[in-house]
Amino acid sequence: MKSDASLPRQTSTKPCKGVTVRNVKELQSAIEAGKVGTTIALTAGVFELPQTLSLKSGTTLCGQGAGKTIVRGVSTWQPSTDLLPRTENPKAYLFEIDRQRNVTIRDMSLHGPNLHGAVYGNQSERMTLAGLEIKDFLWSGARTFSMTKTQVHDNHFIDAGGKYKNTTGGALYDHYPKECNVWNNRVRSSKNSQRPFYGFKGRGGRNCRFHHNDIRRDFAIEYPFDNNIGFEIDRNYIEGTISIPKAGGGPVLADNALSFHIHRNVITKSYAIEFARNNVRIDRNLFDLDPKDDRGNLISDHGKRLSSGPLWMHDNLIRNVGRGIFWSKGAYNRIQFVNNHVRASKNTRNSPFFQLPSNTDFQTIQIERNIFECAPNSPRPLLSVDSKLLKNLQNNTFVNVLGMNRYARTRSNAPSGPKQPLQFTAGVNNEIQVNGWSVKGLKP
């Protein structure tokens, strides 16, 4: 990967016109005097803040572009991190947005090697972060609570968080959001950085969409432990794990509603999705897994409790399966795995594609109309249990799968594999083109 200096700058592409400020004193005065709808235009240059600036409803702060307008803390401003992660300090961030509406920060660089983060938001509506370079913070780039209709787009997060007492911060760390929209962002570490931080993470929430992002963190998206409804993760390039576990999978939603819909992504990590979660649909993704990283199951359910499902997984292309496709510790029922194409590379583990515990209700497991291919001289079994337990194991095509003659049950001439060719665009500004197994346009 290239260093952050060589990566393209993000921009919101809007002109910056308003009350012009040239230094910190003018910036503080403009914020204090500003009325609803005020736009404050920061000139090119460096603005070193001695303390947090609290933004009022209707305020827009805009700069001349990331790398041109730089806002950072003075070197003597060093808030303690002793109480993290349990206690947040809103005054340890460059900007605070508390119980406000329609606040925008755009087109500038926000730096803070001694600060917890760039932006702290609480119970606010329509906060927009756009065209920002958010770089070098101790805890989380943006830390928010109970926000509504937040928009985070066209930003570049670099070394944007850290880890305290076994809890890792994120580029965006968002508790209980509603109707948020996060798109066209890049999340990276700088070339030699060892700082741990996640991509987009939080707890709970409703109706949020994460799309067209390029996320290169070990954990790319993490929303565990609480109830989520209507989260959509699509058209991203992801070099990490999507982690969404909930004890027992969480509530079973009515009328086939979804907790998470994961579709049209390019995902490269063998430990791709962390379960259990009920009411999940995973479709039309390219899982282009690294053959050198074969330690993970594509879906891993570490929970001890039985999860009732359902999981709908269909029309995906899966290349270079690691340990397996689905592994469950406590059992997960109502799995529908249909119309997928799986290609397994050479694998010394010889583990089954599906590793299901004995307390699974096998009558609810459907594996139909898929293509399973194992590399020459590297066959592996389909199941960890006797195939006779599965009633819905039909119309699959097997190539070099151990015991495949036992699985060849057919009741119709329905074709196997994805129903339509896999073609979609993904990543920032749709820069990645997926055509079947082929990926073009990926930037370093």
C-alpha positions as CSV (number, residue, x, y, z in Angstrom):
1,M,0.0,0.0,0.0
2,K,1.2,3.5,-0.7
3,S,1.8,6.0,2.1
4,D,-1.1,8.4,2.8
5,A,0.7,11.3,1.1
6,S,0.4,9.6,-2.3
7,L,-3.3,8.7,-2.0
8,P,-5.9,11.0,-3.8
9,R,-7.4,13.8,-1.7
10,Q,-11.1,13.6,-1.1
11,T,-13.3,16.6,-1.7
12,S,-16.9,17.5,-1.4
13,T,-16.5,19.7,-4.6
14,K,-18.6,22.6,-3.2
15,P,-17.3,26.2,-3.3
16,C,-16.5,27.7,0.1
17,K,-18.1,31.2,0.5
18,G,-19.1,32.9,3.7
19,V,-17.6,34.8,6.6
20,T,-13.9,34.6,5.9
21,V,-11.6,33.8,8.9
22,R,-7.8,33.8,8.7
23,N,-6.8,32.8,12.2
24,V,-8.1,31.0,15.3
25,K,-9.2,34.2,17.0
26,E,-11.4,35.1,14.0
27,L,-12.7,31.6,13.9
28,Q,-13.8,31.6,17.5
29,S,-15.4,35.0,17.2
30,A,-17.3,33.9,14.0
31,I,-18.6,30.8,15.7
32,E,-19.8,32.7,18.8
33,A,-21.5,35.5,16.7
34,G,-22.9,33.2,14.0
35,K,-26.6,32.9,13.5
36,V,-28.5,29.9,12.0
37,G,-27.4,29.4,8.5
38,T,-24.0,31.0,8.9
39,T,-21.2,29.7,6.7
40,I,-17.7,30.3,8.0
41,A,-15.0,30.0,5.4
42,L,-11.5,29.2,6.6
43,T,-8.7,30.3,4.4
44,A,-5.7,28.1,3.5
45,G,-3.3,27.7,6.4
46,V,-3.0,26.1,9.8
47,F,-5.4,26.8,12.6
48,E,-4.1,25.6,16.0
49,L,-7.0,25.3,18.5
50,P,-6.3,25.7,22.3
51,Q,-9.6,24.0,23.2
52,T,-12.7,22.4,21.7
53,L,-15.0,24.6,19.6
54,S,-18.7,24.0,20.1
55,L,-20.8,24.4,16.9
56,K,-24.3,25.8,16.9
57,S,-27.3,24.7,14.8
58,G,-27.1,25.8,11.1
59,T,-23.3,26.4,11.1
60,T,-21.2,25.3,8.2
61,L,-17.4,25.3,8.5
62,C,-15.7,25.0,5.2
63,G,-12.0,25.1,4.2
64,Q,-10.1,25.4,0.9
65,G,-9.6,21.6,0.7
66,A,-7.8,18.9,2.6
67,G,-4.1,19.6,2.9
68,K,-4.8,23.3,2.3
69,T,-6.8,24.2,5.4
70,I,-5.5,22.4,8.4
71,V,-7.1,22.5,11.9
72,R,-5.3,20.8,14.7
73,G,-4.7,21.2,18.5
74,V,-1.9,23.2,20.0
75,S,0.9,20.9,21.3
76,T,0.2,21.7,24.9
77,W,-3.5,20.5,24.6
78,Q,-3.2,16.9,25.9
79,P,-6.4,15.6,27.4
80,S,-6.0,12.5,29.6
81,T,-7.0,9.1,28.2
82,D,-7.2,7.4,31.6
83,L,-11.0,7.1,31.7
84,L,-11.3,5.7,28.1
85,P,-13.3,3.8,26.9
86,R,-16.0,3.9,29.6
87,T,-16.1,7.7,30.0
88,E,-16.1,10.1,27.1
89,N,-14.7,13.6,27.3
90,P,-16.4,15.9,24.7
91,K,-13.7,18.5,25.4
92,A,-11.0,16.2,24.1
93,Y,-12.1,16.7,20.4
94,L,-11.5,19.6,18.0
95,F,-15.2,20.1,17.5
96,E,-18.3,19.4,19.6
97,I,-21.8,19.2,18.2
98,D,-24.2,18.6,21.1
99,R,-28.0,18.7,20.6
100,Q,-27.8,20.7,17.5
101,R,-29.2,20.5,13.9
102,N,-27.8,21.0,10.4
103,V,-24.1,21.4,11.2
104,T,-21.6,20.8,8.5
105,I,-17.8,20.5,8.5
106,R,-16.1,20.1,5.1
107,D,-13.1,20.4,2.9
108,M,-10.2,20.6,5.4
109,S,-7.7,18.5,7.3
110,L,-8.3,17.7,10.9
111,H,-5.3,16.5,12.8
112,G,-4.8,15.6,16.5
113,P,-2.0,13.3,17.7
114,N,-2.8,14.3,21.3
115,L,-6.6,14.4,21.1
116,H,-9.2,11.8,21.4
117,G,-10.8,12.6,18.1
118,A,-11.8,15.2,15.5
119,V,-15.6,15.5,16.1
120,Y,-17.8,14.6,19.1
121,G,-21.5,14.5,18.3
122,N,-24.4,13.9,20.7
123,Q,-28.2,13.7,20.0
124,S,-27.9,15.9,17.0
125,E,-29.7,15.8,13.6
126,R,-28.2,16.2,10.1
127,M,-24.6,16.5,10.9
128,T,-22.5,16.3,7.8
129,L,-18.7,15.5,7.6
130,A,-17.5,15.8,4.0
131,G,-14.3,16.3,2.1
132,L,-12.2,15.9,5.2
133,E,-8.8,14.3,5.9
134,I,-9.2,13.0,9.5
135,K,-5.7,11.9,10.6
136,D,-3.8,10.8,13.6
137,F,-6.2,10.7,16.6
138,L,-5.9,8.7,19.8
139,W,-9.4,7.2,20.1
140,S,-11.9,7.8,17.3
141,G,-12.0,10.1,14.3
142,A,-15.7,10.9,14.9
143,R,-17.4,9.7,18.1
144,T,-21.2,10.1,18.2
145,F,-24.2,9.1,20.3
146,S,-27.9,8.9,19.3
147,M,-27.5,10.9,16.1
148,T,-30.1,11.2,13.4
149,K,-29.6,11.5,9.6
150,T,-25.8,11.9,9.9
151,Q,-24.0,12.1,6.5
152,V,-20.3,11.1,6.3
153,H,-18.9,11.2,2.8
154,D,-15.9,11.8,0.7
155,N,-13.5,11.7,3.6
156,H,-10.1,10.1,4.1
157,F,-9.5,8.6,7.5
158,I,-5.8,7.9,8.3
159,D,-4.6,6.5,11.6
160,A,-7.9,7.8,13.0
161,G,-8.1,5.9,16.3
162,G,-6.6,3.7,18.9
163,K,-7.2,1.1,21.6
164,Y,-7.8,1.4,25.3
165,K,-8.5,-1.3,27.8
166,N,-9.3,-3.9,25.1
167,T,-11.7,-1.6,23.3
168,T,-10.7,-0.4,19.9
169,G,-11.9,2.9,18.5
170,G,-12.9,3.6,14.9
171,A,-12.7,6.1,12.1
172,L,-16.4,6.6,12.9
173,Y,-17.6,5.2,16.2
174,D,-21.4,5.7,16.3
175,H,-23.8,4.5,19.1
176,Y,-27.5,4.1,18.2
177,P,-27.6,6.0,15.0
178,K,-30.8,6.4,12.9
179,E,-31.0,7.0,9.1
180,C,-27.2,7.6,8.7
181,N,-25.6,7.6,5.3
182,V,-21.8,6.8,5.0
183,W,-20.3,6.8,1.5
184,N,-17.3,7.5,-0.6
185,N,-14.8,7.3,2.3
186,R,-11.3,5.8,2.4
187,V,-10.0,4.3,5.6
188,R,-6.3,3.5,5.8
189,S,-3.3,3.3,8.0
190,S,-0.2,5.2,7.0
191,K,2.7,3.3,5.6
192,N,4.5,2.2,8.8
193,S,1.7,2.8,11.4
194,Q,1.0,0.0,13.9
195,R,-1.9,1.9,15.5
196,P,-5.0,-0.3,16.0
197,F,-8.3,1.2,14.9
198,Y,-11.4,-0.1,13.2
199,G,-13.3,1.3,10.2
200,F,-17.0,2.1,11.0
201,K,-18.3,0.7,14.3
202,G,-21.0,1.3,16.9
203,R,-23.8,-0.2,18.8
204,G,-27.4,-0.7,17.7
205,G,-29.3,1.6,15.3
206,R,-31.8,1.7,12.5
207,N,-31.9,2.3,8.8
208,C,-28.2,3.2,8.1
209,R,-26.4,2.6,4.9
210,F,-22.6,2.1,4.3
211,H,-21.8,2.1,0.7
212,H,-19.1,2.9,-1.9
213,N,-16.3,3.0,0.7
214,D,-12.8,1.6,0.6
215,I,-12.0,0.2,4.0
216,R,-8.6,-1.4,4.7
217,R,-8.7,-2.2,8.4
218,D,-8.6,-5.6,10.2
219,F,-12.2,-5.0,11.3
220,A,-13.9,-2.9,8.7
221,I,-17.5,-2.6,10.0
222,E,-18.5,-3.6,13.5
223,Y,-22.0,-3.3,15.0
224,P,-22.2,-6.1,17.7
225,F,-24.2,-6.9,20.8
226,D,-27.2,-4.6,20.3
227,N,-30.3,-4.7,18.1
228,N,-30.0,-3.4,14.5
229,I,-32.7,-3.0,12.0
230,G,-32.4,-2.0,8.3
231,F,-28.6,-1.7,8.1
232,E,-27.4,-1.9,4.5
233,I,-23.7,-2.6,3.6
234,D,-23.2,-2.4,-0.2
235,R,-20.8,-1.6,-3.0
236,N,-17.7,-1.4,-0.7
237,Y,-14.2,-2.6,-1.1
238,I,-13.4,-4.3,2.2
239,E,-10.1,-5.8,3.4
240,G,-11.3,-6.7,6.8
241,T,-14.1,-8.4,8.8
242,I,-17.8,-7.4,9.0
243,S,-18.6,-8.1,12.7
244,I,-22.3,-8.2,13.6
245,P,-22.7,-10.8,16.5
246,K,-25.6,-10.8,18.9
247,A,-26.4,-13.4,21.5
248,G,-28.9,-15.8,20.0
249,G,-28.8,-13.8,16.8
250,G,-31.0,-11.0,18.3
251,P,-34.7,-10.7,17.7
252,V,-36.4,-12.4,14.8
253,L,-37.9,-9.7,12.7
254,A,-41.4,-9.9,11.3
255,D,-42.4,-10.0,7.6
256,N,-38.9,-11.0,6.4
257,A,-37.4,-7.6,7.5
258,L,-33.7,-7.5,7.6
259,S,-31.2,-6.6,10.4
260,F,-28.4,-6.4,7.9
261,H,-28.3,-6.6,4.1
262,I,-24.8,-7.2,2.7
263,H,-24.6,-7.0,-1.0
264,R,-22.5,-6.1,-4.0
265,N,-19.2,-5.8,-2.0
266,V,-15.7,-7.0,-2.8
267,I,-14.4,-8.7,0.4
268,T,-10.9,-10.1,0.7
269,K,-10.5,-11.5,4.2
270,S,-11.1,-15.2,4.9
271,Y,-12.5,-14.3,8.3
272,A,-15.1,-12.3,6.4
273,I,-18.3,-12.1,8.6
274,E,-18.7,-12.6,12.3
275,F,-22.0,-13.9,13.5
276,A,-24.6,-14.8,14.9
277,R,-27.3,-12.5,13.7
278,N,-30.8,-13.3,12.6
279,N,-32.6,-11.9,9.5
280,V,-29.5,-11.3,7.4
281,R,-29.3,-11.4,3.6
282,I,-25.9,-11.8,1.9
283,D,-26.2,-11.7,-1.9
284,R,-24.3,-10.7,-5.1
285,N,-20.9,-10.2,-3.4
286,L,-17.5,-11.2,-4.7
287,F,-15.7,-12.9,-1.8
288,D,-12.2,-12.8,-3.4
289,L,-10.3,-14.2,-0.5
290,D,-6.6,-14.2,-0.1
291,P,-5.3,-17.8,-0.6
292,K,-2.4,-17.1,1.8
293,D,-4.8,-16.3,4.6
294,D,-6.8,-19.5,5.0
295,R,-7.3,-19.3,8.7
296,G,-10.9,-18.0,8.8
297,N,-14.4,-19.3,8.0
298,L,-16.3,-17.0,5.7
299,I,-19.0,-16.9,8.4
300,S,-18.0,-17.6,12.0
301,D,-20.7,-18.0,14.7
302,H,-18.9,-18.0,18.1
303,G,-22.1,-17.7,20.2
304,K,-23.0,-20.4,22.6
305,R,-26.8,-19.9,22.2
306,L,-28.9,-21.4,19.5
307,S,-29.8,-18.8,16.8
308,S,-33.1,-19.3,15.0
309,G,-32.1,-17.4,11.8
310,P,-32.9,-16.9,9.1
311,L,-29.9,-16.3,6.9
312,W,-30.4,-15.9,3.1
313,M,-27.2,-16.3,1.2
314,H,-27.5,-16.4,-2.5
315,D,-26.0,-15.4,-5.9
316,N,-22.4,-14.9,-4.5
317,L,-19.1,-15.8,-6.0
318,I,-16.7,-17.2,-3.4
319,R,-13.1,-17.8,-4.3
320,N,-10.3,-19.3,-2.1
321,V,-12.4,-20.6,0.8
322,G,-10.3,-20.7,4.1
323,R,-11.4,-23.1,6.8
324,G,-14.9,-23.2,5.5
325,I,-18.0,-21.2,4.5
326,F,-20.1,-21.5,7.7
327,W,-19.0,-22.6,11.1
328,S,-21.3,-22.4,14.2
329,K,-20.5,-23.2,17.8
330,G,-24.0,-22.9,19.3
331,A,-26.0,-23.9,16.2
332,Y,-27.8,-21.7,13.7
333,N,-31.1,-22.7,12.0
334,R,-32.9,-21.7,8.8
335,I,-29.9,-21.2,6.5
336,Q,-30.7,-20.8,2.9
337,F,-27.5,-21.2,0.8
338,V,-28.6,-21.2,-2.8
339,N,-27.4,-20.2,-6.3
340,N,-23.8,-19.5,-5.2
341,H,-20.5,-20.5,-7.0
342,V,-17.7,-21.6,-4.7
343,R,-14.1,-22.2,-5.8
344,A,-11.8,-23.6,-3.2
345,S,-8.0,-23.3,-3.8
346,K,-5.4,-25.8,-2.5
347,N,-6.0,-26.1,1.2
348,T,-4.1,-28.4,3.6
349,R,-6.8,-28.2,6.2
350,N,-9.3,-30.5,4.4
351,S,-12.1,-29.1,6.5
352,P,-15.8,-29.2,5.5
353,F,-17.4,-26.2,3.8
354,F,-20.3,-26.3,6.4
355,Q,-19.4,-27.2,10.0
356,L,-22.7,-27.5,11.8
357,P,-23.1,-28.8,15.4
358,S,-25.3,-31.8,16.2
359,N,-28.1,-29.7,17.8
360,T,-28.8,-27.9,14.5
361,D,-32.3,-28.4,13.1
362,F,-31.0,-29.9,9.8
363,Q,-34.5,-29.9,8.3
364,T,-34.2,-26.1,8.1
365,I,-30.9,-26.1,6.3
366,Q,-31.2,-25.6,2.5
367,I,-28.2,-26.0,0.3
368,E,-29.5,-26.0,-3.3
369,R,-28.5,-25.0,-6.9
370,N,-24.9,-24.2,-6.0
371,I,-21.6,-25.0,-7.7
372,F,-18.8,-26.3,-5.5
373,E,-15.3,-26.7,-7.0
374,C,-12.2,-28.0,-5.2
375,A,-8.7,-27.6,-6.6
376,P,-7.1,-30.6,-8.1
377,N,-5.4,-32.8,-5.5
378,S,-7.1,-30.9,-2.8
379,P,-10.7,-32.3,-2.3
380,R,-12.6,-31.4,0.8
381,P,-16.1,-32.5,2.1
382,L,-19.2,-30.5,1.9
383,L,-20.5,-31.2,5.4
384,S,-19.3,-32.0,8.9
385,V,-22.4,-34.3,9.4
386,D,-24.1,-37.1,7.6
387,S,-25.7,-35.7,4.5
388,K,-28.8,-37.8,5.1
389,L,-29.8,-35.3,7.9
390,L,-30.4,-32.6,5.3
391,K,-33.6,-32.8,3.4
392,N,-32.9,-29.7,1.2
393,L,-29.7,-30.7,-0.4
394,Q,-30.5,-30.7,-4.1
395,N,-29.5,-29.6,-7.6
396,N,-25.9,-28.8,-6.7
397,T,-22.9,-29.2,-9.0
398,F,-19.8,-30.8,-7.4
399,V,-16.3,-30.8,-8.8
400,N,-13.7,-32.8,-6.8
401,V,-15.7,-32.6,-3.6
402,L,-15.2,-35.6,-1.2
403,G,-18.2,-37.9,-1.1
404,M,-19.9,-35.9,-3.8
405,N,-21.9,-38.9,-5.0
406,R,-23.7,-38.9,-1.7
407,Y,-24.8,-35.3,-2.3
408,A,-26.1,-35.6,-5.9
409,R,-29.8,-35.5,-5.2
410,T,-31.8,-33.8,-8.0
411,R,-35.5,-33.3,-8.2
412,S,-35.6,-30.8,-11.2
413,N,-33.5,-29.5,-14.0
414,A,-33.0,-26.1,-12.3
415,P,-29.5,-24.7,-13.2
416,S,-26.9,-24.3,-10.5
417,G,-24.8,-21.3,-9.7
418,P,-25.9,-17.6,-9.7
419,K,-29.1,-16.9,-11.6
420,Q,-27.4,-13.9,-13.4
421,P,-23.8,-12.9,-14.1
422,L,-22.3,-11.0,-11.3
423,Q,-21.6,-7.5,-12.5
424,F,-21.5,-4.3,-10.4
425,T,-19.4,-1.3,-9.5
426,A,-18.1,-0.6,-6.0
427,G,-15.6,1.5,-4.0
428,V,-15.2,5.3,-3.9
429,N,-16.9,6.9,-6.8
430,N,-17.6,3.4,-8.3
431,E,-13.9,3.1,-9.2
432,I,-14.0,-0.7,-9.0
433,Q,-15.7,-2.8,-11.7
434,V,-16.6,-6.4,-11.0
435,N,-17.4,-8.7,-13.9
436,G,-17.7,-12.2,-12.7
437,W,-14.5,-13.2,-11.1
438,S,-12.6,-10.2,-12.5
439,V,-11.9,-7.0,-10.5
440,K,-10.6,-3.9,-12.3
441,G,-9.9,-0.3,-11.1
442,L,-8.7,-1.1,-7.6
443,K,-6.3,1.6,-6.3
444,P,-3.3,0.6,-4.2
